[in-house]
């Protein structure tokens, strides 16, 4: 599944029009509509994903856990490293 995501990124680079038509059909949009809506997305390549999972995710999770703990939504802060598996990014 991870490899398919990165293959899709390659297709977006090589043939964005066709890519947007395919993805737009899935969400009941034309290719043009999907092209506009996808402009709000960040298509993260393998390197960006590796960076995110190597530090950015942990920082975000730590802040979110502190807030959820303070609000009483969670009782303990989970160990993010125990629930995230990044071996598929390599």
Residue pairs with C-beta under 8 A, 6 or more apart in sequence:
2 88
2 89
6 45
6 46
8 19
9 43
9 45
11 18
11 19
12 19
12 43
16 35
17 31
20 31
20 32
20 34
20 35
20 38
21 30
21 31
21 34
23 34
23 38
24 30
24 31
24 32
24 33
24 34
24 35
27 34
29 37
42 48
44 52
46 89
49 89
50 86
50 89
50 90
53 84
53 86
53 89
54 86
57 80
57 84
58 80
58 81
61 80
62 77
62 80
65 74
65 77
65 78
66 77
68 74
69 75
69 76
69 77
